[in-house]
Amino acid sequence: MTDRVKLWDKAVKDFPEDPALQEVHYARLKIHQKTRGMSDEEFVQFIKAQAKKARSTAQKC
């Protein structure tokens, strides 16, 4: 089972009645997994880079 599937299964298990919260929780779990062990400064830079990428993608639409 892939990490993606494991994270999604956990999100569904934690919020079985609410698909919106499943999505939010999955995103939080994924970010937590990607940033594990980062310093506060590294975490901030990671979030800023993700936000910049999201803005860039949104502008292309």
C-alpha positions as YAML, in Angstrom:
chain: A
units: angstrom
residues:
- id: 1
  name: MET
  ca: [0.00, 0.00, 0.00]
- id: 2
  name: THR
  ca: [1.41, 3.41, -0.96]
- id: 3
  name: ASP
  ca: [1.87, 6.27, 1.48]
- id: 4
  name: ARG
  ca: [-0.80, 8.20, -0.43]
- id: 5
  name: VAL
  ca: [-3.33, 5.42, 0.11]
- id: 6
  name: LYS
  ca: [-2.38, 5.04, 3.77]
- id: 7
  name: LEU
  ca: [-2.82, 8.78, 4.37]
- id: 8
  name: TRP
  ca: [-6.16, 8.81, 2.57]
- id: 9
  name: ASP
  ca: [-7.38, 5.76, 4.52]
- id: 10
  name: LYS
  ca: [-6.45, 7.51, 7.77]
- id: 11
  name: ALA
  ca: [-8.29, 10.69, 6.74]
- id: 12
  name: VAL
  ca: [-11.42, 8.70, 5.88]
- id: 13
  name: LYS
  ca: [-11.19, 6.74, 9.13]
- id: 14
  name: ASP
  ca: [-10.75, 9.91, 11.20]
- id: 15
  name: PHE
  ca: [-13.64, 11.75, 9.47]
- id: 16
  name: PRO
  ca: [-15.95, 9.06, 8.03]
- id: 17
  name: GLU
  ca: [-19.00, 11.31, 7.75]
- id: 18
  name: ASP
  ca: [-17.42, 14.44, 6.28]
- id: 19
  name: PRO
  ca: [-15.74, 14.40, 2.83]
- id: 20
  name: ALA
  ca: [-14.63, 18.03, 3.15]
- id: 21
  name: LEU
  ca: [-12.80, 17.35, 6.41]
- id: 22
  name: GLN
  ca: [-11.30, 14.21, 4.85]
- id: 23
  name: GLU
  ca: [-9.74, 16.39, 2.13]
- id: 24
  name: VAL
  ca: [-8.40, 18.94, 4.62]
- id: 25
  name: HIS
  ca: [-7.08, 16.27, 6.96]
- id: 26
  name: TYR
  ca: [-5.40, 14.42, 4.07]
- id: 27
  name: ALA
  ca: [-3.65, 17.63, 3.02]
- id: 28
  name: ARG
  ca: [-2.52, 18.27, 6.59]
- id: 29
  name: LEU
  ca: [-1.19, 14.72, 6.94]
- id: 30
  name: LYS
  ca: [0.66, 15.00, 3.63]
- id: 31
  name: ILE
  ca: [2.27, 18.31, 4.60]
- id: 32
  name: HIS
  ca: [3.22, 16.88, 7.99]
- id: 33
  name: GLN
  ca: [4.86, 13.89, 6.28]
- id: 34
  name: LYS
  ca: [6.79, 16.06, 3.80]
- id: 35
  name: THR
  ca: [8.04, 18.48, 6.46]
- id: 36
  name: ARG
  ca: [8.94, 16.03, 9.21]
- id: 37
  name: GLY
  ca: [12.28, 16.97, 10.72]
- id: 38
  name: MET
  ca: [12.41, 20.46, 9.20]
- id: 39
  name: SER
  ca: [13.39, 23.44, 11.30]
- id: 40
  name: ASP
  ca: [10.88, 26.27, 11.72]
- id: 41
  name: GLU
  ca: [12.73, 28.29, 9.09]
- id: 42
  name: GLU
  ca: [12.76, 25.39, 6.62]
- id: 43
  name: PHE
  ca: [9.05, 24.82, 7.22]
- id: 44
  name: VAL
  ca: [8.24, 28.48, 6.50]
- id: 45
  name: GLN
  ca: [10.28, 28.36, 3.30]
- id: 46
  name: PHE
  ca: [8.50, 25.15, 2.25]
- id: 47
  name: ILE
  ca: [5.07, 26.71, 2.80]
- id: 48
  name: LYS
  ca: [6.08, 29.88, 0.94]
- id: 49
  name: ALA
  ca: [7.33, 27.82, -2.02]
- id: 50
  name: GLN
  ca: [4.09, 25.80, -2.11]
- id: 51
  name: ALA
  ca: [2.02, 29.00, -2.01]
- id: 52
  name: LYS
  ca: [4.08, 30.52, -4.84]
- id: 53
  name: LYS
  ca: [3.61, 27.37, -6.92]
- id: 54
  name: ALA
  ca: [-0.15, 27.41, -6.28]
- id: 55
  name: ARG
  ca: [-0.43, 31.09, -7.26]
- id: 56
  name: SER
  ca: [1.54, 30.46, -10.43]
- id: 57
  name: THR
  ca: [-0.68, 27.52, -11.37]
- id: 58
  name: ALA
  ca: [-3.86, 29.51, -10.62]
- id: 59
  name: GLN
  ca: [-2.73, 32.38, -12.86]
- id: 60
  name: LYS
  ca: [-2.31, 29.99, -15.79]
- id: 61
  name: CYS
  ca: [-5.98, 28.98, -15.63]
...
